[in-house]
Amino acid sequence: MDGVNGAAKRTHDKKETRVKYVLLILDTENEPAADSAEYGSWYAEVGAWYEKWGATGRLDGGHQLQGPGTAKTIRSGAVTDGPFIETKEVLGGYSVIDADTIDEAVEIAKTWPGAERGWITVEVRPVIEMS
């Protein structure tokens, strides 16, 4: 006795359930100096990464952040300059992608230029839609 409710359930089950994931791009001490040829080449790889994943329809944007010296942090109502977190990695930017699972998002994140060379760290986190 499937009836109307059974048909509605089957339709719902077939619905795409992609989730958005943010790739937090963390700069490290190991990345090439900004004025080096190696950095210029790496930056071209990053541009190609955005082109590739943008063409798939899975990339939902991304932004590079200005340096940590331009940041303001609010903790317990007080405002301080910079992020001043205890780490040698600094959030340098982020990208948002659509993926079916976090494992798929991790596989995409592994393709971020420089991650395999230890120049950057990529943290993958599911996004909670607020609207």
DSSP file (Angstrom, degrees, kcal/mol; ACC not computed):
  #  RESIDUE AA STRUCTURE BP1 BP2  ACC     N-H-->O    O-->H-N    N-H-->O    O-->H-N    TCO  KAPPA ALPHA  PHI   PSI    X-CA   Y-CA   Z-CA
    1    1 A M              0   0    0      0, 0.0     5,-0.1     0, 0.0     0, 0.0   0.000 360.0 360.0 360.0  71.1    0.0    0.0    0.0
    2    2 A D     >  +     0   0    0      3,-0.1     4,-2.1     4,-0.1     5,-0.2   0.953 360.0 157.3 -70.6 -52.4    2.4    2.6   -1.3
    3    3 A G  H  >  -     0   0    0      2,-0.2     4,-1.5     1,-0.2     5,-0.1  -0.009  64.5 -40.2  58.5-162.6   -0.3    5.1   -2.3
    4    4 A V  H  > S+     0   0    0      1,-0.2     4,-2.3     2,-0.2    -1,-0.2   0.882 137.5  54.9 -66.1 -41.7    0.3    8.9   -2.7
    5    5 A N  H  > S+     0   0    0      1,-0.2     4,-2.2     2,-0.2    -1,-0.2   0.888 106.7  51.4 -63.1 -38.4    2.5    9.1    0.4
    6    6 A G  H  X S+     0   0    0     -4,-2.1     4,-2.2     2,-0.2    -1,-0.2   0.896 109.7  49.5 -64.0 -41.0    4.9    6.4   -0.9
    7    7 A A  H  X S+     0   0    0     -4,-1.5     4,-2.1     2,-0.2    -2,-0.2   0.899 110.9  49.9 -64.9 -40.6    5.2    8.2   -4.3
    8    8 A A  H  X S+     0   0    0     -4,-2.3     4,-2.4     2,-0.2    -2,-0.2   0.901 110.1  50.8 -64.6 -40.7    6.0   11.5   -2.5
    9    9 A K  H  X S+     0   0    0     -4,-2.2     4,-2.6     2,-0.2    -2,-0.2   0.916 109.1  50.3 -63.3 -43.9    8.6    9.8   -0.3
   10   10 A R  H  X S+     0   0    0     -4,-2.2     4,-1.2     2,-0.2    -1,-0.2   0.905 111.4  49.0 -62.0 -40.5   10.3    8.2   -3.4
   11   11 A T  H  X S+     0   0    0     -4,-2.1     4,-0.5     1,-0.2     3,-0.4   0.923 112.4  48.2 -63.7 -44.0   10.4   11.7   -5.1
   12   12 A H  H >< S+     0   0    0     -4,-2.4     3,-1.2     1,-0.2    -2,-0.2   0.897 107.4  55.6 -63.2 -40.7   11.9   13.2   -2.0
   13   13 A D  H 3< S+     0   0    0     -4,-2.6    -1,-0.2     1,-0.3    -2,-0.2   0.793 105.0  53.5 -63.0 -28.5   14.5   10.5   -1.7
   14   14 A K  H 3< S+     0   0    0     -4,-1.2    -1,-0.3    -3,-0.4    -2,-0.2   0.603  83.7 114.4 -82.4 -11.4   15.7   11.2   -5.2
   15   15 A K  S << S-     0   0    0     -3,-1.2     2,-0.2    -4,-0.5    -3,-0.0  -0.289  79.4-103.9 -61.3 141.8   16.2   14.9   -4.5
   16   16 A E        -     0   0    0      1,-0.1    -1,-0.1     2,-0.0    -2,-0.1  -0.479  31.6-167.4 -68.2 133.8   19.8   16.1   -4.6
   17   17 A T        +     0   0    0     -2,-0.2    -1,-0.1    -3,-0.1    82,-0.1  -0.192  23.1 158.2-118.6  40.8   21.2   16.5   -1.1
   18   18 A R        -     0   0    0     80,-0.1     2,-0.3     1,-0.0    82,-0.2  -0.339  25.2-152.8 -64.7 146.9   24.5   18.4   -1.8
   19   19 A V  E     -A   99   0A   0     80,-2.9    80,-2.5    82,-0.0     2,-0.4  -0.881  14.2-118.4-119.0 151.1   25.9   20.3    1.1
   20   20 A K  E     -A   98   0A   0     -2,-0.3   107,-2.6   107,-0.3     2,-0.4  -0.729  29.1-170.1 -88.6 140.9   28.1   23.4    1.0
   21   21 A Y  E     -AB  97 126A   0     76,-2.8    76,-2.7    -2,-0.4     2,-0.5  -0.987  14.9-139.2-128.7 139.7   31.5   23.2    2.6
   22   22 A V  E     -AB  96 125A   0    103,-3.1   103,-2.2    -2,-0.4     2,-0.7  -0.854   8.0-151.0 -98.2 134.3   33.9   26.0    3.3
   23   23 A L  E     -AB  95 124A   0     72,-3.4    72,-1.6    -2,-0.5     2,-0.7  -0.919  11.7-154.0-101.3 109.2   37.6   25.4    2.5
   24   24 A L  E     -AB  94 123A   0     99,-3.2    99,-2.3    -2,-0.7     2,-0.7  -0.776   7.9-149.6 -87.3 117.3   39.6   27.6    4.9
   25   25 A I  E     -AB  93 122A   0     68,-2.6    67,-3.4    -2,-0.7    68,-1.2  -0.792  12.4-165.1 -94.7 112.1   42.9   28.3    3.3
   26   26 A L  E     -AB  91 121A   0     95,-3.4    95,-2.3    -2,-0.7    65,-0.3  -0.871  11.5-140.4-104.9 119.4   45.6   28.8    6.0
   27   27 A D  E     -AB  90 120A   0     63,-3.0    63,-1.8    -2,-0.6     2,-0.3  -0.484  22.4-164.0 -71.8 145.3   48.9   30.4    5.0
   28   28 A T    >   -     0   0    0     91,-1.3     3,-1.1    61,-0.2    61,-0.1  -0.768  35.7-105.1-123.7 172.2   52.0   28.8    6.5
   29   29 A E  T 3  S+     0   0    0     -2,-0.3    90,-0.1     1,-0.2    91,-0.1   0.687 114.0  66.9 -66.8 -18.2   55.6   29.8    7.0
   30   30 A N  T 3  S+     0   0    0     88,-0.3    -1,-0.2    89,-0.1    89,-0.1   0.614  73.4 107.4 -82.5 -13.2   56.5   27.4    4.2
   31   31 A E  S <  S-     0   0    0     -3,-1.1     3,-0.1    88,-0.5     8,-0.1  -0.285  81.5 -92.0 -68.8 154.8   54.8   29.2    1.4
   32   32 A P        -     0   0    0      0, 0.0    -1,-0.1     0, 0.0     2,-0.1  -0.228  49.0 -90.5 -63.9 152.8   57.0   30.9   -1.2
   33   33 A A    >   -     0   0    0      1,-0.1     3,-2.2    -3,-0.1     6,-0.4  -0.371  34.7-120.6 -63.0 141.5   57.9   34.6   -0.7
   34   34 A A  T 3  S+     0   0    0      1,-0.3    -1,-0.1     5,-0.1     6,-0.0   0.741 111.3  51.0 -59.1 -25.9   55.4   36.9   -2.4
   35   35 A D  T 3  S+     0   0    0      4,-0.1    -1,-0.3     5,-0.0     2,-0.2   0.291  91.4 103.7 -96.6  11.3   58.1   38.5   -4.6
   36   36 A S  S <> S-     0   0    0     -3,-2.2     4,-1.7     1,-0.1     5,-0.1  -0.567  76.8-126.1 -94.0 157.7   59.5   35.2   -5.8
   37   37 A A  H  > S+     0   0    0      1,-0.2     4,-2.3     2,-0.2     5,-0.2   0.859 112.7  59.6 -64.0 -35.5   59.0   33.6   -9.2
   38   38 A E  H  > S+     0   0    0      1,-0.2     4,-2.3     2,-0.2    -1,-0.2   0.887 103.8  50.1 -61.1 -39.6   57.8   30.4   -7.4
   39   39 A Y  H  > S+     0   0    0     -6,-0.4     4,-2.9     2,-0.2    -1,-0.2   0.913 108.9  51.9 -65.1 -42.9   55.0   32.5   -5.8
   40   40 A G  H  X S+     0   0    0     -4,-1.7     4,-1.6     1,-0.2    -2,-0.2   0.901 111.2  47.3 -60.3 -41.9   54.0   33.8   -9.2
   41   41 A S  H  X S+     0   0    0     -4,-2.3     4,-1.7     2,-0.2    -1,-0.2   0.906 112.4  49.7 -65.2 -42.9   53.8   30.3  -10.6
   42   42 A W  H  X S+     0   0    0     -4,-2.3     4,-2.2     1,-0.2    -2,-0.2   0.903 107.0  54.8 -62.5 -42.1   51.8   29.1   -7.6
   43   43 A Y  H  X S+     0   0    0     -4,-2.9     4,-2.0     1,-0.2    -1,-0.2   0.867 105.8  52.7 -61.7 -36.1   49.4   32.0   -7.9
   44   44 A A  H  X S+     0   0    0     -4,-1.6     4,-2.1     2,-0.2    -1,-0.2   0.880 107.0  52.8 -65.1 -38.0   48.8   31.0  -11.6
   45   45 A E  H  X S+     0   0    0     -4,-1.7     4,-2.2     2,-0.2    -2,-0.2   0.900 107.2  51.9 -62.3 -40.6   48.0   27.4  -10.3
   46   46 A V  H  X S+     0   0    0     -4,-2.2     4,-2.2     2,-0.2    -2,-0.2   0.916 108.6  50.8 -62.7 -43.0   45.5   28.9   -7.9
   47   47 A G  H  X S+     0   0    0     -4,-2.0     4,-2.1     1,-0.2    -1,-0.2   0.901 110.3  49.4 -60.2 -41.3   43.8   30.8  -10.7
   48   48 A A  H  X S+     0   0    0     -4,-2.1     4,-2.8     2,-0.2    -1,-0.2   0.865 107.4  55.4 -66.3 -36.3   43.6   27.6  -12.7
   49   49 A W  H  X S+     0   0    0     -4,-2.2     4,-2.6     2,-0.2     5,-0.3   0.931 108.7  47.4 -60.7 -46.3   42.1   25.8   -9.7
   50   50 A Y  H  X S+     0   0    0     -4,-2.2     4,-2.1     1,-0.2    -2,-0.2   0.897 112.7  49.6 -63.2 -40.1   39.3   28.4   -9.5
   51   51 A E  H  X S+     0   0    0     -4,-2.1     4,-1.9     2,-0.2    -2,-0.2   0.945 112.6  47.4 -61.9 -48.0   38.7   28.1  -13.3
   52   52 A K  H  X S+     0   0    0     -4,-2.8     4,-0.7     1,-0.2    -2,-0.2   0.952 118.8  37.5 -60.2 -53.6   38.6   24.3  -13.1
   53   53 A W  H  <>S+     0   0    0     -4,-2.6     6,-1.1     1,-0.2     5,-0.9   0.797 113.1  57.8 -74.9 -27.0   36.2   24.0  -10.1
   54   54 A G  H ><5S+     0   0    0     -4,-2.1     3,-1.1    -5,-0.3    -1,-0.2   0.880 102.6  55.4 -65.0 -37.4   34.2   27.0  -11.3
   55   55 A A  H 3<5S+     0   0    0     -4,-1.9    -1,-0.2     1,-0.2    -2,-0.2   0.723 100.5  60.0 -68.4 -21.6   33.5   25.3  -14.6
   56   56 A T  T 3<5S-     0   0    0     -4,-0.7    -1,-0.2    -3,-0.3    -2,-0.2   0.649 106.2-125.3 -80.3 -14.0   32.0   22.3  -12.7
   57   57 A G  T < 5S+     0   0    0     -3,-1.1    -3,-0.1    -4,-0.5    -2,-0.1   0.487  88.6 101.2  81.5   2.4   29.3   24.4  -11.1
   58   58 A R      < +     0   0    0     -5,-0.9    40,-2.3    39,-0.1     2,-0.5   0.652  55.1  89.7 -93.2 -17.4   30.5   23.2   -7.6
   59   59 A L  E     -C   97   0A   0     -6,-1.1    38,-0.3    38,-0.2     3,-0.1  -0.708  50.9-174.9 -86.1 125.5   32.4   26.3   -6.7
   60   60 A D  E     -     0   0A   0     36,-4.1    37,-0.2    -2,-0.5    -1,-0.1  -0.091  56.3 -76.3-110.7  31.7   30.3   28.8   -4.9
   61   61 A G  E     -     0   0A   0     35,-0.2    35,-2.8   -11,-0.1    -1,-0.4  -0.282  44.4-150.2 104.3 172.8   32.9   31.5   -4.7
   62   62 A G  E     -C   95   0A   0     33,-0.3     2,-0.3    -3,-0.1    33,-0.3  -0.936   2.1-153.7-176.0 158.6   36.0   32.3   -2.7
   63   63 A H  E     -C   94   0A   0     31,-2.5    31,-2.2    -2,-0.3     2,-0.4  -1.000  14.9-134.1-146.7 141.8   38.0   35.3   -1.5
   64   64 A Q  E     -C   93   0A   0     -2,-0.3    29,-0.3    29,-0.2     2,-0.3  -0.772  30.4-137.4 -88.7 141.7   41.5   36.0   -0.5
   65   65 A L        -     0   0    0     27,-3.4     2,-0.0    -2,-0.4    -2,-0.0  -0.719  15.8-110.8 -99.4 150.3   41.8   37.9    2.7
   66   66 A Q        -     0   0    0     -2,-0.3    -1,-0.1     1,-0.2     5,-0.0  -0.305  57.9 -70.2 -67.8 165.3   44.1   40.9    3.4
   67   67 A G    >   -     0   0    0      1,-0.1     3,-2.0     2,-0.1     4,-0.2  -0.018  44.5-105.2 -59.9 161.4   47.0   40.2    5.9
   68   68 A P  G >  S+     0   0    0      0, 0.0     3,-1.5     0, 0.0    14,-0.1   0.731 114.4  71.8 -62.4 -22.6   46.4   39.6    9.6
   69   69 A G  G 3  S+     0   0    0      1,-0.3    13,-0.1    13,-0.1    -2,-0.1   0.677  95.0  54.4 -65.8 -15.9   47.8   43.1   10.3
   70   70 A T  G <  S+     0   0    0     -3,-2.0    -1,-0.3    11,-0.1     2,-0.1   0.471  91.2 104.7 -93.9  -3.1   44.6   44.5    8.9
   71   71 A A    <   -     0   0    0     -3,-1.5    11,-3.4    -4,-0.2     2,-0.4  -0.369  51.7-159.5 -83.1 156.4   42.3   42.5   11.2
   72   72 A K  E     -D   81   0B   0      9,-0.3     2,-0.4    -2,-0.1     9,-0.2  -0.991  11.6-157.3-127.2 137.9   40.3   43.5   14.2
   73   73 A T  E     -D   80   0B   0      7,-2.8     7,-2.6    -2,-0.4     2,-0.6  -0.960   4.3-153.4-121.6 135.5   39.1   40.8   16.7
   74   74 A I  E     +D   79   0B   0     -2,-0.4     2,-0.4     5,-0.2     5,-0.2  -0.935  20.4 168.3-109.2 119.8   36.2   41.1   19.1
   75   75 A R  E >  S-D   78   0B   0      3,-2.5     3,-2.3    -2,-0.6    -2,-0.0  -0.991  72.6 -16.4-131.7 124.1   36.5   39.0   22.3
   76   76 A S  T 3  S-     0   0    0     -2,-0.4     3,-0.1     1,-0.3    -1,-0.1   0.848 127.9 -54.3  51.8  37.6   34.1   39.5   25.2
   77   77 A G  T 3  S+     0   0    0      1,-0.3     2,-0.3     0, 0.0    -1,-0.3   0.268 114.4 114.0  85.0 -12.1   33.1   42.9   23.8
   78   78 A A  E <   -D   75   0B   0     -3,-2.3    -3,-2.5     2,-0.0     2,-0.5  -0.708  57.1-142.4 -93.6 145.3   36.7   44.2   23.6
   79   79 A V  E     +D   74   0B   0     -2,-0.3     2,-0.3    -5,-0.2    -5,-0.2  -0.916  21.6 177.2-109.9 129.9   38.3   45.0   20.2
   80   80 A T  E     -D   73   0B   0     -7,-2.6    -7,-2.8    -2,-0.5     2,-0.2  -0.888  33.6-101.1-125.4 159.6   42.0   44.2   19.5
   81   81 A D  E    S+D   72   0B   0     -2,-0.3    -9,-0.3    -9,-0.2   -11,-0.1  -0.552  83.2   1.7 -75.9 143.9   44.2   44.6   16.5
   82   82 A G  S    S-     0   0    0    -11,-3.4    -9,-0.2    -2,-0.2    -2,-0.2   0.263  86.8 -85.3  70.2 166.4   44.9   41.4   14.5
   83   83 A P        -     0   0    0      0, 0.0    -1,-0.1     0, 0.0   -14,-0.1   0.857  48.3-172.4 -78.8 -35.2   43.8   37.9   15.0
   84   84 A F        +     0   0    0      1,-0.2     2,-0.3   -16,-0.1    -2,-0.0   0.845  20.6 159.1  43.2  49.5   46.5   37.0   17.5
   85   85 A I        -     0   0    0      2,-0.1     2,-1.9     1,-0.0    -1,-0.2  -0.709  53.5-103.9 -94.3 154.3   45.7   33.3   17.7
   86   86 A E  S    S+     0   0    0     -2,-0.3     2,-0.3     2,-0.1    -1,-0.0  -0.555  83.9  94.0 -80.4  83.8   48.4   30.9   18.9
   87   87 A T  S    S-     0   0    0     -2,-1.9    -2,-0.1     1,-0.0    -3,-0.0  -0.983  71.2-134.0-163.1 159.5   49.4   29.4   15.6
   88   88 A K  S    S+     0   0    0     -2,-0.3     2,-0.4     2,-0.0   -59,-0.2   0.345  89.2  82.2 -99.6   3.4   51.9   29.8   12.8
   89   89 A E        -     0   0    0    -61,-0.1     2,-0.4   -60,-0.1   -61,-0.2  -0.879  63.2-163.7-107.5 142.5   49.1   29.5   10.3
   90   90 A V  E     -A   27   0A   0    -63,-1.8   -63,-3.0    -2,-0.4     2,-0.4  -0.983  30.3-107.5-127.1 135.6   47.0   32.5    9.4
   91   91 A L  E     +A   26   0A   0     -2,-0.4   -65,-0.3   -65,-0.3     3,-0.1  -0.468  40.5 173.5 -62.0 117.5   43.6   32.4    7.6
   92   92 A G  E     -     0   0A   0    -67,-3.4   -27,-3.4    -2,-0.4     2,-0.3   0.603  55.6 -45.4-104.8 -16.2   44.5   33.7    4.1
   93   93 A G  E     -AC  25  64A   0    -68,-1.2   -68,-2.6   -29,-0.3    -1,-0.3  -0.976  50.9-125.9 170.2-175.8   41.1   33.1    2.4
   94   94 A Y  E     -AC  24  63A   0    -31,-2.2   -31,-2.5    -2,-0.3     2,-0.3  -0.990   5.3-158.5-154.9 158.9   38.3   30.7    1.8
   95   95 A S  E     -AC  23  62A   0    -72,-1.6   -72,-3.4    -2,-0.3     2,-0.5  -0.969  14.0-143.2-135.1 151.2   36.3   29.0   -0.9
   96   96 A V  E     +A   22   0A   0    -35,-2.8   -36,-4.1    -2,-0.3     2,-0.3  -0.977  24.0 177.7-118.4 128.6   32.8   27.5   -0.7
   97   97 A I  E     -AC  21  59A   0    -76,-2.7   -76,-2.8    -2,-0.5     2,-0.5  -0.877  27.5-126.8-126.8 158.6   32.1   24.3   -2.7
   98   98 A D  E     +A   20   0A   0    -40,-2.3     2,-0.3    -2,-0.3   -78,-0.2  -0.901  38.2 162.2-101.1 133.7   29.1   22.0   -3.1
   99   99 A A  E     -A   19   0A   0    -80,-2.5   -80,-2.9    -2,-0.5     3,-0.1  -0.981  45.3-129.0-148.2 157.4   29.8   18.3   -2.4
  100  100 A D  S    S+     0   0    0     -2,-0.3     2,-0.3   -82,-0.2    -1,-0.1   0.812  93.0   6.3 -76.4 -31.0   27.7   15.2   -1.7
  101  101 A T  S  > S-     0   0    0    -82,-0.1     4,-1.9     1,-0.1    -1,-0.1  -0.938  74.4-109.6-145.6 164.4   29.8   14.3    1.4
  102  102 A I  H  > S+     0   0    0     -2,-0.3     4,-2.5     1,-0.2     5,-0.2   0.843 118.7  59.5 -66.2 -31.4   32.6   15.7    3.5
  103  103 A D  H  > S+     0   0    0      2,-0.2     4,-2.1     1,-0.2    -1,-0.2   0.907 105.7  47.4 -62.9 -40.3   34.9   13.0    2.0
  104  104 A E  H  > S+     0   0    0      2,-0.2     4,-2.0     1,-0.2    -1,-0.2   0.906 111.0  51.6 -65.7 -40.5   34.2   14.4   -1.4
  105  105 A A  H  X S+     0   0    0     -4,-1.9     4,-2.6     1,-0.2    -2,-0.2   0.890 108.6  51.6 -61.9 -39.3   34.9   17.9   -0.2
  106  106 A V  H  X S+     0   0    0     -4,-2.5     4,-2.2     2,-0.2    -1,-0.2   0.905 107.0  52.8 -64.2 -41.6   38.2   16.7    1.3
  107  107 A E  H  < S+     0   0    0     -4,-2.1     4,-0.5     1,-0.2    -1,-0.2   0.899 111.6  46.2 -61.5 -39.7   39.2   15.2   -2.0
  108  108 A I  H >< S+     0   0    0     -4,-2.0     3,-1.5     1,-0.2    -2,-0.2   0.926 110.7  53.1 -65.9 -44.3   38.5   18.5   -3.7
  109  109 A A  H >< S+     0   0    0     -4,-2.6     3,-1.9     1,-0.3    -2,-0.2   0.845  99.1  63.4 -60.5 -34.5   40.4   20.4   -1.0
  110  110 A K  T 3< S+     0   0    0     -4,-2.2    -1,-0.3     1,-0.3     6,-0.2   0.733  95.6  61.1 -62.6 -21.0   43.4   18.1   -1.5
  111  111 A T  T <  S+     0   0    0     -3,-1.5    -1,-0.3    -4,-0.5    -2,-0.2   0.506  73.0 121.6 -84.7  -3.6   43.7   19.5   -5.0
  112  112 A W  S X  S-     0   0    0     -3,-1.9     3,-2.0    -4,-0.2     4,-0.5  -0.427  77.3-104.2 -62.0 126.1   44.3   23.1   -3.7
  113  113 A P  T 3  S+     0   0    0      0, 0.0    -1,-0.1     0, 0.0    -2,-0.1  -0.262 103.0  18.5 -56.5 130.2   47.6   24.2   -5.1
  114  114 A G  T 3 >S+     0   0    0     -3,-0.1     5,-2.2     5,-0.1     6,-0.8   0.120  93.7 101.4  98.0 -19.9   50.4   24.1   -2.5
  115  115 A A  T X 5S+     0   0    0     -3,-2.0     3,-1.1     1,-0.2    -4,-0.1   0.917  83.5  49.3 -62.9 -41.5   48.6   21.8   -0.1
  116  116 A E  T 3 5S+     0   0    0     -4,-0.5    -1,-0.2     1,-0.2    -5,-0.0   0.692 111.1  51.3 -71.7 -16.9   50.7   18.8   -1.2
  117  117 A R  T 3 5S-     0   0    0     -3,-0.5    -1,-0.2     3,-0.0    -2,-0.2   0.420 114.1-114.8 -97.7  -0.6   53.9   20.9   -0.9
  118  118 A G  T < 5S+     0   0    0     -3,-1.1   -88,-0.3    -4,-0.5    -3,-0.2   0.640  82.3 121.9  77.2  13.7   53.1   22.0    2.7
  119  119 A W  S   <S+     0   0    0     -5,-2.2   -91,-1.3   -89,-0.1   -88,-0.5   0.820  78.7  13.1 -77.3 -31.3   52.8   25.6    1.7
  120  120 A I  E     -B   27   0A   0     -6,-0.8     2,-0.4   -93,-0.2    -2,-0.2  -0.925  66.8-136.0-139.5 163.3   49.2   25.9    3.0
  121  121 A T  E     -B   26   0A   0    -95,-2.3   -95,-3.4    -2,-0.3     2,-0.5  -0.954  16.1-153.9-118.1 141.4   46.8   24.0    5.1
  122  122 A V  E     -B   25   0A   0     -2,-0.4     2,-0.5   -97,-0.2   -97,-0.2  -0.974   4.0-163.7-120.5 122.9   43.2   23.6    4.1
  123  123 A E  E     -B   24   0A   0    -99,-2.3   -99,-3.2    -2,-0.5     2,-0.5  -0.895   9.3-152.8-102.0 132.4   40.5   23.0    6.7
  124  124 A V  E     +B   23   0A   0     -2,-0.5  -101,-0.2  -101,-0.2   -18,-0.1  -0.919  20.4 169.3-109.2 125.2   37.1   21.7    5.4
  125  125 A R  E     -B   22   0A   0   -103,-2.2  -103,-3.1    -2,-0.5     2,-0.1  -0.999  34.7-115.3-137.6 138.2   34.0   22.5    7.4
  126  126 A P  E     -B   21   0A   0      0, 0.0     2,-0.4     0, 0.0  -105,-0.3  -0.402  33.2-128.6 -65.6 146.2   30.3   22.0    6.6
  127  127 A V        -     0   0    0   -107,-2.6     2,-0.7    -2,-0.1  -107,-0.3  -0.806   8.1-145.0 -98.4 137.4   28.3   25.3    6.2
  128  128 A I        -     0   0    0     -2,-0.4     2,-0.3  -109,-0.1  -107,-0.0  -0.916  21.1-132.0-100.1 116.8   25.1   25.8    8.1
  129  129 A E        -     0   0    0     -2,-0.7    -2,-0.0     1,-0.1     0, 0.0  -0.523  18.8-168.2 -69.4 129.0   22.7   27.9    6.0
  130  130 A M              0   0    0     -2,-0.3    -1,-0.1     1,-0.1    -2,-0.0   0.507 360.0 360.0 -99.5  -6.0   21.3   30.7    8.1
  131  131 A S              0   0    0      0, 0.0    -1,-0.1     0, 0.0    -2,-0.1   0.431 360.0 360.0-116.7 360.0   18.5   31.9    5.8
